[in-house]
Amino acid sequence: MPYTLPPLPYPMDALAPVLDKTTLEFHYGKHHQTYVTNLNKALEPFPELQKLSFDELLANKASKVPEAARQAVINNGGGVANHNLYWQILGPKAGGEPGGELGNAIKSTFGSFATFKEKLSDASVKRFGSGWGWLVKTPDGKLEICSTANQDSPVSEGKKTVMVIDVWEHAYYLMYQNRRPDYVNAIWGIINWAEVAKRFGRS
């Protein structure tokens, strides 16, 4: 299969108590895997597209994909790419505040880390229905907060994804039920800022 489920960079129980083992077993092992399976199925007729990176596949609203399969690729390709990033930017014994160039850029753009945290949390909590809260880098290199619905990715609009908060119910409902704000507040305690900084620093 051209696209595969990447291994988690930590054990299933490593993010507790913010996210427990059962949540990861369902979220990563079931939901994420389903997006991988369905993406490969959608691309079966198009072997030339199966070699593309996710940035290439999803660019310009997946314009390289024939129209008959385009929405399936946006839904499932976005689902794979978004989740790949989500798991990477989480980690055990993480949290705190970023330093270095990322920390300076956040303070320069948003005034303070506290303001940045408040704005990204707000964008995530207020996303109607299912979706994502994002920190992205625009084509001119500036940081920006946005949110997307369903499995849409800012990559489709030419932006680089730096950090993400998953606010689909399956990301948190087993532990937090309908308390999305509590989940979003807790997730800051397991943000792997070294990984976020790495993504911020890429060209």
N, C-alpha and C positions, 0 to 999 in steps of 0.2 A: 504494500500500500504506500503510495507516494507520501502521504502525510501521516504522522504517527503521534501518539500521546507521549509527550516528553516526560521523563521520570520527575517526580517531585524532588526538589533539592534538600528535603528534610523528611524525617519519618512522619507518618500520618498523625501521630499524637503530639508533634513538636510545637504546634501553635496553641495548644491548650494553656490557659483556660479561655482565651479569646475565641478560638474555634476548636471544637473537640474532634476526636478521631472519627466519630460517626458522621459529622458534617463533611469532613474531607472524603470519607469513603463514598458518600453519595455525590457530592459536588464534583470532585475530581474523577472518581472511579466510574460514575454513571453519566452525569451530565456532560462533562468535558469529553469523555470518550465518545458519547453519542454525536457530538459535533464533528469529531474527527471522522467517524464512520460515515456520516451523512455528507461531509465535504468530499471524501474520496468517491462516494457513489455519484455525486453530482458531476464530478470531473472525469468519470470513466470514459465518456465519449471524446474527451479532449486531452490526449496524452501530452500535447505540446504545452498545456497550461500546468501540468502536474509538477513541473520543474521550477516554477516561479516561487520566489519568496512571498511571504504574506504581504509585505509592502507593495510588491509588484502586482500580486493577484488582486488586491483590494483597491489599488490606485484608481483615482477618477471614477469612484463608485463602480469598481469592477468592470470598467469599460472594455477590457480585453476579453471578457467572458461573453460568449454568445447570449443573446437576450433570453433564450429559453431556459438557460441555467443560471442567469445572473443573480436573481433574488436568492436562490438556494445557496449560491456561493457567498453572497453578502451575509446571509444569516449564519451559515455554518462555518465559512472561512473566518468571519468576524468572531464567531463563538470560539473557535480554536485560538486565534491570535490574541484575543482579549484575555482569555483564560491563561494562556501561556505567560503573558505579562503579569497578570494578577498573582500567580503562584510565585513568580520570580521576585517580585518586590515585597513579598512577605517573608518573615523569618523568625525563628526563636531568638530570644535574648536580644530583641531589636527595639525599635521605637526611639524616643528622644527627638533630637533636632539634628538636621544635617549641617555640616560645616563646609568649609572649602568653597569652591566656585558655585556649587549648587546652593548652599546656604546664602551666599552673598547675592546670587541672582534672585532668590526668593525674596530676600529683604528689599532689594532694589526695586523689584516689580510690585510687590504687595505691601511694602512698608514694614512688615514684621512677619516672623514665622507664625505668630498667633493669628494675625489677620489672614494669612494664607490658609492656615488650618480651618479657620472659621468659614472662609469662602468655599473651599473645596468640600467641606462637610455639608454646607448648605446646598451646594449644587447636587451633591449625591442624595441627600435626604429628600430634596424637593423634586427629584426626577420622577415624573408621573409614571406609574406602572413599573415595568422592568427596564433596566438599563445600567448605565455606568457614569461615574464621576471621574473626570480626567484632569491631569496636569499634562499639557502638551507644549511642544516647541513649534512655533509658527515658521513658515518658510523664511522669514527674515530673522530668525533666531531668538525671538522673544518668547517668554513663558506666558501661558494663557490657561485659564480654568474654563472647562466646558463640560457638558454632559451629553450623552447620546442615548437614544432609545434602543430597546431590543439588543441586537448584536452589532449595531452600526459602529464603525470605527472612525476616529478622526483621520486615520491614514487615507481614507477615501477623499478627504478634503485637502490632502497635501501636507498634513501636520505630522510631526514626530511624537509618538507616545512616550511619555516619561514616567508617569505614575497613574494608577487607576484604582478605583474602589468599585467593586462589584455590588450592585444593589438589586440584582435579581433576588426574589424571595428564597430560591434554593441556596443562596450563599449564606443565609443566616437564620432561616425560619425554624430549624430544629432546635436552636438554642435561644433565639431572641423573639420568636413568634412575630407579632406585628410591630415590634419595637425597633424599627429601622434606625432611629437616631441613636439608640443605645449601641447597636452593632457598629455604626459608623464611628461613634466616639471610641469604642474599644479597639477598632482596627488600627488606630494610630499607634497603639502599643506594640504592634508587630510589623511595622514598616521597616524594611531593610534599606536604609538610606544609602548604603554603599552601592547597592544595585541600582537604585534610583539615580544616583550620581553618575554611574557608568552610562546609563541611558541618556542622561542630560548631556554628557560630554561627547557623545557620538556626533559625527557631522551630519 
